[in-house]
Amino acid sequence: MLPKDPVMLLSFVNMKLRDFYGSLEKMCEDLDADKKEIEDKLAGIGYHYDEEKNQFV
């Protein structure tokens, strides 16, 4: 279950990416999460996924 609050979601996703997953795609597949929904929600607070850094910045 992903956090609904965008700031909590940012923290959760970046921690998962840092500690467990090599890409957003792999994380979404493993957690059965909607990649576009995560990207849209975090874009709403000014963050985008940086593939090179493997985090939302």
MARKE-280733 format. One record per atom (N, C-alpha, C): z, y, x; atom name; residue in three letters. Coordinates in steps of 0.02 Angstrom, whole numbers, plus 50000, padded with zeros to 5 digits. Atoms other than C-alpha are relative to their C-alpha. Layout:
<pts>
      up   north    east   atom   res
       Z       Y       X     CA   ALA
...
</pts>
This chain:
<pts>
      up   north    east   atom   res
   50000   49941   50042      N   MET
   50000   50000   50000     CA   MET
   50000   50062   50044      C   MET
   50005   49939   49961      N   LEU
   49945   50165   50075     CA   LEU
   50039   50057   49966      C   LEU
   49965   49942   50029      N   PRO
   50048   50324   50052     CA   PRO
   49952   50043   49959      C   PRO
   50041   49957   50042      N   LYS
   49984   50438   49915     CA   LYS
   49999   50072   50025      C   LYS
   49996   49933   49973      N   ASP
   50041   50600   49996     CA   ASP
   49954   50005   50061      C   ASP
   50048   49995   49945      N   PRO
   49902   50661   50114     CA   PRO
   50032   50006   50069      C   PRO
   49968   49992   49935      N   VAL
   50020   50710   50255     CA   VAL
   50032   49935   50023      C   VAL
   49972   50066   49983      N   MET
   50111   50543   50248     CA   MET
   49943   49951   50015      C   MET
   50058   50043   49987      N   LEU
   49941   50456   50240     CA   LEU
   49973   50013   50070      C   LEU
   50023   49982   49933      N   LEU
   49887   50549   50397     CA   LEU
   50043   49967   50053      C   LEU
   49953   50029   49952      N   SER
   50041   50493   50491     CA   SER
   49993   49924   50002      C   SER
   50005   50072   50005      N   PHE
   50027   50314   50429     CA   PHE
   49935   49974   50031      C   PHE
   50065   50022   49975      N   VAL
   49841   50296   50467     CA   VAL
   49995   50008   50075      C   VAL
   50005   49989   49928      N   ASN
   49851   50373   50640     CA   ASN
   50046   49952   50039      C   ASN
   49956   50048   49967      N   MET
   49999   50261   50685     CA   MET
   49968   49930   50000      C   MET
   50034   50065   50004      N   LYS
   49905   50106   50625     CA   LYS
   49942   49997   50048      C   LYS
   50057   49999   49955      N   LEU
   49750   50158   50721     CA   LEU
   50022   49997   50073      C   LEU
   49975   49999   49932      N   ARG
   49849   50193   50878     CA   ARG
   50028   49933   50022      C   ARG
   49962   50059   49980      N   ASP
   49954   50035   50876     CA   ASP
   49967   49933   49985      C   ASP
   50025   50065   50023      N   PHE
   49851   49901   50789     CA   PHE
   49925   49992   49994      C   PHE
   50071   50007   50016      N   TYR
   49667   49939   50758     CA   TYR
   49955   50041   50047      C   TYR
   50048   49967   49956      N   GLY
   49517   49984   50866     CA   GLY
   49952   50046   49964      C   GLY
   50044   49956   50039      N   SER
   49426   50072   50724     CA   SER
   50027   50008   49929      C   SER
   49982   49988   50070      N   LEU
   49449   50145   50551     CA   LEU
   49971   49944   49956      C   LEU
   50032   50053   50039      N   GLU
   49328   50014   50484     CA   GLU
   50042   49936   50001      C   GLU
   49960   50060   49994      N   LYS
   49433   49870   50551     CA   LYS
   50066   50006   49962      C   LYS
   49938   49989   50036      N   MET
   49592   49946   50481     CA   MET
   49989   49994   49925      C   MET
   50013   50002   50072      N   CYS
   49516   49970   50309     CA   CYS
   49984   49929   49976      C   CYS
   50016   50070   50017      N   GLU
   49446   49794   50308     CA   GLU
   50063   49958   49996      C   GLU
   49939   50040   49996      N   ASP
   49613   49718   50358     CA   ASP
   50049   50018   49944      C   ASP
   49952   49978   50051      N   LEU
   49716   49823   50236     CA   LEU
   49969   50003   49930      C   LEU
   50036   49996   50063      N   ASP
   49585   49811   50097     CA   ASP
   50005   50070   49970      C   ASP
   49996   49930   50019      N   ALA
   49579   50001   50091     CA   ALA
   49930   50030   49996      C   ALA
   50064   49966   50009      N   ASP
   49437   50116   50038     CA   ASP
   49993   50055   50053      C   ASP
   50010   49953   49944      N   LYS
   49374   50207   50194     CA   LYS
   49983   50070   49975      C   LYS
   50021   49934   50026      N   LYS
   49289   50347   50096     CA   LYS
   50058   50036   49967      C   LYS
   49943   49969   50033      N   GLU
   49445   50378   49993     CA   GLU
   50049   50029   50051      C   GLU
   49956   49975   49947      N   ILE
   49551   50395   50151     CA   ILE
   49969   50062   50032      C   ILE
   50034   49943   49968      N   GLU
   49422   50509   50233     CA   GLU
   50000   50061   49955      C   GLU
   50002   49944   50048      N   ASP
   49407   50617   50076     CA   ASP
   50069   50032   49992      C   ASP
   49932   49974   50009      N   LYS
   49595   50633   50053     CA   LYS
   50022   50040   50061      C   LYS
   49980   49965   49939      N   LEU
   49622   50682   50235     CA   LEU
   49956   50061   50014      C   LEU
   50043   49941   49994      N   ALA
   49473   50800   50233     CA   ALA
   50029   50057   49958      C   ALA
   49969   49950   50044      N   GLY
   49565   50889   50093     CA   GLY
   50055   50040   50034      C   GLY
   49949   49963   49963      N   ILE
   49700   50939   50217     CA   ILE
   49975   50018   50070      C   ILE
   50030   49974   49939      N   GLY
   49578   50980   50357     CA   GLY
   49993   49951   50058      C   GLY
   50005   50050   49947      N   TYR
   49569   50816   50455     CA   TYR
   49937   49958   49991      C   TYR
   50058   50044   50001      N   HIS
   49419   50710   50501     CA   HIS
   50010   49945   50052      C   HIS
   49994   50056   49954      N   TYR
   49402   50543   50589     CA   TYR
   49958   50011   50062      C   TYR
   50034   49995   49936      N   ASP
   49356   50554   50773     CA   ASP
   49995   49930   50029      C   ASP
   50009   50069   49976      N   GLU
   49281   50386   50825     CA   GLU
   50020   49993   50073      C   GLU
   49985   50004   49928      N   GLU
   49300   50424   51010     CA   GLU
   50075   49996   50013      C   GLU
   49926   50000   49992      N   LYS
   49486   50459   50993     CA   LYS
   50033   49947   49956      C   LYS
   49974   50048   50048      N   ASN
   49508   50331   50854     CA   ASN
   50062   50027   49964      C   ASN
   49946   49969   50039      N   GLN
   49616   50450   50754     CA   GLN
   49972   50057   49958      C   GLN
   50019   49942   50039      N   PHE
   49609   50586   50625     CA   PHE
   50027   50061   50036      C   PHE
   49981   49939   49964      N   VAL
   49610   50757   50706     CA   VAL
   49982   50061   49958      C   VAL
</pts>
